[in-house]
Structures are given as C-alpha cells and as structure tokens.
Amino acid sequence: MPTLAGKTLLITGASRGIGKAIGLRAGRDGAQVVVVAKTTKPHPKLPGTIGTTAEEIEAAGGQALPVKADIRHDDEVAAAVALAVERFGGIDIVVNNASALGLTGLQETTMKMYDRMFAINARGSYLVTKLCLPHLLRAENPHVLNISSPLNMKPRWFAGHAAYTVAKYAMSCWVLGMADEFRAQGIAFNALWPKTTIATAAVRNLLGGEPMVARSRQPTIVADAAQAILSRDSRSCTGNFFIDEDVLREEGVTDFDQYAVQPGLDLYPDLFLD
C-alpha cells in the first residue's frame, strides 16, 4: 500500500485526540510530523503535550517537531511554518484538525465562545492553509485535509448550536472553494469526518462523559482513513467530503470492531450525519 514515508505533515491540534492519532499513524509510515498545538505542560483533564506526542511519533518510526502555537495568531502560525520548513525542507501535507466546540444555543453562547469558535475553526484553518500554501505549491503530492463534516443544511443541525455549526462548516466551505481554486495546481483539498463519535477529551469532558466514550470509536479509525486519503494522488483526489468508515471500506477493511472502545455496544452517530 502507498505510504507517507518521507512526507512532511503539519498537523494542528496534534497534542491529543484525532490530531495526535493522525500524527502517530504517519509516524509509523516514516513521515516527518510537525506537532502544532498550545499544550506544553500536562493538564489533569487533557492528557498529552506537544512534547510527549512528538516522542511517541518518533518511537513509532517517524520524525517529529513539536511547535507551540495558537492558530488564532498570525505571527505564531508563521513561526510554526518557518520552523517546519527549516527543519524538514518543506511541507507536503496540512491537516487542519484544531477546533473549538460549543454546542449551545443563542442565549447560552457567550460572545467570547462565539469568537473563539470562529477564530479557531474558521479563521485558524484558513490562516494555516494560506501560510503553508507556498510550500504546498512546491510539493510533489500536496494535500490539505480538514477535519470537518459534509455540508448538511437541514435545520436540525443548526438548531441549538448554530454558532458552532457555522464555524465548523466554514472549514468545509474552504474545501469546497479551494479544491476548485487550486485544481490546476494539483493541490488536493478534502474533508474527513467520523461516522460515529470518537473517544476524545471533547466527548469525555463536554458531551456525554464515559457512557458516550464507551459507545464511541477510537481516534485510530480517523487516522487510518486519513492515511489512506493522504496517500492518494492529489490531482485526482480533491473536493471530497469523506466519512472515515466509507474510506476504509474502499481500502478493503471489514473488521470495524477493532476500532470500538467497547465492541458490541451500539455506537453514537456523529453530528451532521443523517
């Protein structure tokens, strides 16, 4: 199977959860991973730092560069990109994974949380892509992968958390527009979303707690799907809204119990999927 050996990936929100899992999977292939996140010291409820993640990637067989950066700030993103290019000579792949979650309605959503979601989800992913673009244009098989959902416009996916939905959908809109804008240059822009909830800190701390975690899948399913997408030809694989299970079925995977936190339990479907 194609691998990511020798490729340089810049992954945001990579100190834990899905971002970390994608970095570890790429590390197993022998890739070079730029671990971009804010966490440098252990947190009691949010395990993982850029340093520990980098160590695990290198133990898996890859190379890693931990970079502390808040993607809300232009100068910090610019510095992260410069460090990545200085260390690894370029950037082949960008994974826009960092995201802020707030499933609250109009009255409950503070403007501080509103601004946070739009600054990270919408603006942050746009900024990271924009500053990496000159290096992607020089890459052999350049990919941008946004961890965002298909654009499902049914009212039920806006009611009760419209601010989050629009901020998150912005990442999918970037895929829709940029895939066409850069089709001739051969840069792939795709989105990837899990079919079920994923056992991350967000699910554990903000959504359903341990009962929901038990009925979720491990982040490794998203990482395996990402590896498959990012290994494909960038000129022929662009503008797609992928679902992790569908990608892996195309790759011949039939055993999905391997990804379940507790095999045998009914799984929670993720947001935005009918």
N, C-alpha and C positions, 0 to 999 in steps of 0.2 A: 504494500500500500504506500501511497505517497506520504512523505513526512515533512515536518517543518525543520529538519536538520539544517543548521546554518542560518536560519532566518532570524531576524531581529523583530521582536514584538514589543510594542509599548502598550501596556495594559493599565487602565485607570481603575481605581478601587480594587487594587490587586492584593491587598494585605489579608483578605479573608474571603470566604464565600465563593461565589461564582468566578470572580476575577482571579482569585488565588488558584482555583481548580484549573482554569484555562492555562495559567502560567505553569503549573506543575505538569500538565499534560504536554505542553510544548517543551518543557524541560526534558521530559522522557524521550522526546524525539531528538534532543541535542540542540534545541533552539537557544537563542540569546534573549532573555526576557528583562525588560525594563519595568520594574515593580513600582508603579506610581500610586501613592496614597499619602494620607496625612499621619497615619499612626506610626509612631516611633517607639512608644512605650506601652507595655501591656496594660490592658483595660479589663477590669473584673467581669464585665458583661460582653465584651467584644474581643475575643481572643485573636491573636495574630498581629504582627507588626510587619513593616516593610523588610526589616532585617531578618526576622525568622522565616518569612516567606522566601526571601532570596536564598537563605541557607537550604531550605527544603528543595528549591528548584535545582540548586547545584548538586545536592545529594541525589536527585533524580537523574542527573546526567547532563543538565544544561548549564548555561552561564547566566548570571543574574546581576542586575544593577539596581539596588534599592534607591529610590529617589523620593524624598519628602516633598510633596507639592499639593496645594489646594487648587483644583482646576477652576475655581472661581476667580483666580488672579492671573492675569495675562503674563506677568513677569515670572511667576513660578512655573507656569507651563512652558514658557520659552526657555527657561533654565533647564527644565527636565529634558526637553527635546535636544538642547545643545549637549547636555551630558550624555545622552543616549548616542548621539552621532559621534561624539568624541571617543566614547568607549568602544562602540561596535561598528563605526564607519557608515552608518545609515539606519534607515527604518524601513522595514518591509511590510509590517502589519500594525494596524492600530485597532485595539479593542476598547471601545467606549463602554465601559461597564459601570463606572461610578454613577450613583444615583441616589436621590433623596426621596423618601417615601412619606406620604401623609394622607391617609385615607379619611379625610374629614370634610364635612360639608361647608357651606358658605359661612355660617355663623361661627363654626368651631375653628376654621382655618385662620390663624393669625397671619398678618401680612409678613411677619418675619419668616414664617414657614413657607408662605407663598413665594417670597423672594428667594428663599433657599432652594426650593424645588426647581424654579426656573433658572436660577444661576448655575446649578449643577447639571440638571438633566438637559435642559435646552441649550443654554449658552455654553456650558462647560464642554459638552460633546462637540459642539460647533467649533469652539476655540481650539480644542486639542486636534481635531481634524485639520483645521486651517493651518496651524503651525507645523504639522507633520507633512502637509501636502508637498512642499518642495522636495522632500526626501522620498516620498512615495512615488513621485513622478520619475525618479531615477531608479526605482526598484524593478527587479525582474518580473515579479508576480505580486503586485501590490494589492493589499486587501484592507478595507475598513469594515469592521464588524461592530454594529451597535446592538447592545443587549436591550432590545426593545421589541414591542409586540406588533402584530399586524394592525392596521388602522380599521378598527371595528367601530362604526359610527352609530351603533344602536344606543339610544338614550340610557339604557340601564348601566352602561359602562361610564357614564358621566355623572349620573345622579348620585349625590352623596360624597363625591370626591372629584369634582370637575377640575379643580386646580391641578391635582396630581395627574389626572388623565391627560390634560392638555400639555403639561410639562413633559410627560413621558412620551406622548405621541409626537412631540417635536423631534425626538430622536429618530422616529420612524419617518417623519417628513424629510429629514436630512437624507435618509437612504433613498427615498423616492426621487428627490430632486438631484442629488449628487450623482446617483448612478447614471442618470441620463446626461448630466453636465460633463462627466468625465469618462463617458463610454469610449470615446475615440482615443483617449489617452491610456485606456486599458486598466484603470483603477477600479477594482470591484468594491461596491458598497452594498452590504447586505445587513439584514436584521435577523436576530436569533432570539427566540422566546421559548420558555419551557412549557410543555403541555400541562404539567402539574406544578403544584407548589414545590419549592426547593428548600431543603433544610439549611437555612441560613440564619444569621443573627436577626434579620428583619422579621422572619417568620416566628422565631422563638420569642423575641422581645416586644414586637409591635403588633403582631397579628393574632395567631391562635395559640401561642405557647407550645408546651410539649405535646399536647394532643394533636395539634396540626403538624408538628415536626414528625410525629410517628407515622402520619399518613402522607408524608412527602417523599420525594426522591432526593438522593444525594447530589451535590453540585457536579459530581463526575459525569453525569449524563449530559449536562450542558457543555462541559469541557470536551467530551468525546465528539459531540456534534460540531463544536467549534473547530476542532482539529480537522474534521472531515471537510468542512466548508473552506477553511483557510488553505487547505492543500489543493483545492481545485484551481483550474485555470481562471485567472481574473478577468479575462476578456469574454469568457462565455458564462461566467457565474456572477451575475451582478443584478441588482434591483429586486432581490428576492426577500420575502418575509418567511423565514424558515421557522419550523417548530422542531424542537430537539428530537423527539421520538420519530418524526417523519424522516428526518435526515438519516438517523441511524438505521431505520428500516431499509432505506435506499442503499445503505452500506452493507446490508446483509445481517444486521443484528436482529436476533429473535428473542433473546433472553433479557427481559427488562426487570426481572426480579433482582438482578444483580445491583440495580440502582436504588431499590427501595430501602428506606430506613428500616421498615418492618415489613418484609414480604408477606403478602396475604391480606393486608389491610386495604380497604378501598382508598383510593388516592383523591386528594383535593385537586380539582382543576384550577389552573391559574387564572388570573384576571384577564379580561379582554378576549377570552376564547369561548365561543358558543358550544 
